[in-house]
Structures are given as C-alpha cells and as structure tokens.
Amino acid sequence: MKILIQHATIVAPHQELHFKKTNIQIENGSITALGTDCETTADRIIEGKNLHVSLGWFDPHVSFGEPGFEERETLTNGLAVAAASGFTAIGLNPDTHPPADNQAVINHLAQQSQHTLTQLLPIGCLTENKEGQHLANLYDMHTAGALAFGDYKSSISNAQLLKIGLQYTQSFNGLLFSHPAAKDLENNGVVHEGITSTQLGLKGIPAIAESVQIMRDLEILRYTGGRLHFPFITTKESVAHIQQAKKEGLQVSCSVGLPHLLFDDRQLESFDSNFKFYPPLRTAADTQALREGLLNGTIDMVSAMHEPMNVEMKELEFDFAAPGSIGLEAAFGVLNTLFPLEKTIDFLTRGQKLFMKTLPKIEVGATANLTCFDPDPSGTFKKEALLSTSKNCAYLGIATQGEVCATLQHKKLWTKE
C-alpha cells in the first residue's frame, strides 16, 4: 500500500526537517520520498488544514490488565487505544498475573503486538514473583525482548539485591527500574503528607520517603556503575538529587507522570478517588519543580501513567480505593496545554533513544514510525473520548489542545476518519 502525507509540518527537534512543511511518501512500510520527489497519487492520502507529523510517540510505563486482569483492559483493546492516542510503542508494566518474571511470559507478551500497530515492549520483573527476595533470570528475559527490569511500584528494600542487579546487568547493558519509595517511611499512607492530608484526615506519605530511597540508590549506582531509571518521581528534592547525579556522569534517568505535572494535592479536597495516585499528588511547589526539571532535561520523559481499574476498585471510600487513572487518550491534549508544541513532542518521543537505543528518523529509507496531529483544536476532555474498557479517568473536564489524526507503524495505519 502506498500512503501519501500531504503538506505536513514536520516536528522533529533534532532533525533538519524540523518545522518545515513537506510531503511524505510511504510504500510497504518505508519512507520512499520526501518533498517534491513524492508522487501525487496514492492508495491513502492523509491531509489536513494544519497537519503536523512527528516520530511515533512512546510511553515507557503503561498498564493494561491482561494477563490476569482482563476485566480492566485486554491487550488487544489497550494497544488499539494506544494507537488511536498517537503512541506507536509502549513499555508494558509487569503488574500482571502471573507476573512477567521469566522468559516464557516475556516471549508471550512480545508476540502479542506482532500484528498490531503499536509495538508492545514488555518490562520484566527484577525479582522472582515481584517478591523482592531473589533476582529473576534477567538475561533470559533480555534475550526474549524485555525492555528493562523492575518490580512495578514495589521498591527494592534489599540494598544488596540492587547492587548485584546493577553489576550483573552491565554484562548486557540492561536497564534497571527502582521504584522511588522507602516503604517504612510511607507507612501505609494514601496521600502526600502535608497541610491537605491533615485537613482531610487522611494518612500521609512524606516527601522524604521518595528522596531517601533515591539518595540510597544513587549511592549504590556510584559504587557499581550500570544503568538505573526512576519511574514517576514526584518531589522537588528528587529533581535536585537526580540533577546532581547527572552532573557527576552517572547513567541515571527518570520519568514523571502526567498527573504530577497537572495536578497537586489540593485536588483531593473533593475526595474523588480518580485523583488517588501512587505515588501521590504532591504540592504546587513540587509540580512546578517537575515541570522545570522536564524542561531543563533533568527529567528524561513523560508517562501518561495509564492504569485501568474496574469500577469495583475505584468507587470505594478514598482510603480503600485503588490508585490510578487511564491517561493515554488525554496525554497529548493535556501536555500541549502545559508546554510549547516543540517541547511536548520532544517529551513524547525522546524516551525511545534511552530505552530502544536508537531514535527513529524521518528520512528516505527509514521505516515509517509516525504520528500525525493537529496542534490547534481546543476544548475539554470528555467521557466520549474514552476508548479504554475501564473509565477511571482524572482528566474529564480538563482543558486540552490538539488532536491525533493518524498513526503509522511499518505497514499499519490508523486514521481518525
């Protein structure tokens, strides 16, 4: 099939075509011509009044449900949601049953996207059964296609385990995730510990629960070497610690969740469980520090923190409700209200270089890996826009700007129309 993208403005901050308007011709999944070299006819033509094109978007921390929790979301529908939201690749969290802690499960998950537009890149557990006791067989999972290794939202209390893991994964340049939370300091809290938690009478999680864990893990990284990633940092102190570590040359990276860029703990005054997240929403000062850390490069990427939960898990008293919100559908429109377009697209694409070693390019001969969008349409995010099976969403009624028009990955195409 021949596809022609007509009169599109390229948004590719690190390429020569950045902010230039051109045509893109795609045949059999590859870019075959650009600009005036493109033919005028094709099997499918993608065009629009203000059409923009970037590299396909990537989210490294996505949850669905399957296997084990299909009532929340299936892989088939979840990957379709990702494609319609502009994402051509996602990292799948190992919060499944059984956990993704061996080669067989990683193989199974990796095969699920062989015939889908969005590529599924499974994240393997760091420890057997996510129990934090013994390292899982990391090398076997690596050879099966595991993107990285970490016990999703479970911190590594055993420092020796992290030390050995960092030393071992250097043999194949593996990447470890460390959930930034000292469990004993969290003490079963449900929100940020501060003025709001006191006013609401909810048990709090202090900011030092995150920063203490990060400081410990960075000290281990200084000793061992290796590659370490902190998912979902939430405090200004964490930004400062990671910024210093990067200045020292440590191979450390981190991501921030979309809700922590948009909301703060004052949002909890309504006791709406859709705003219950783990890690929790922090203060307005933390939110500002996270935005600044993203802009100055301390924070490497953004995740929608997409986490479907069935209604029985969310419509409970706040203390007992499960944390999490779906977010893939809202990610672009929300980010584009917070940052300039160029930065928004950079945040949605640059994680590929860290996780997948090479950043795709928009050039003749490259595999088509593209997201088409219009950055201008503004409005509010509505329930009708939800494509996920679960509807636990913190973004309903939130202002958005921009919409996805099409996504392309190799020979597969999704269009809005």
Secondary structure, 3 states (H helix, E strand, C coil): CEEEEEEEEECCCCCCCCCCEEEEEEECCEEEEEHHHCCCCCCEEECCCCCEEEECEEEEEECCCCCCCCCCCCHHHHHHHHHHCCEEEEEECCCCCCCCCCHHHHHHHHHCCCCCCCEEEECECCEHHHCCCCECCHHHHHHHCCCCECCCCCCCCCHHHHHHHHHHHCCCCCCEECCCCCHHHHCCCCEECCHHHHHHCCCEECCHHHHHHHHHHHHHHHHHCCCEEECCCCCHHHHHHHHHHHHCCCCEEEEEEHHHHHCCHHHHHHCCHHHCCCCCCCCHHHHHHHHHHHHCCCCCEEECCECCCCHHHHCCCCCCCCCCEECCCCHHHHHHHHCCHHHHHHHHHCHHHHHCCCCCCCCCCCECEEEEEEEEEEEECCHHHCCCCCCCECCCCCEEEEEEEEEEECCEEEECC
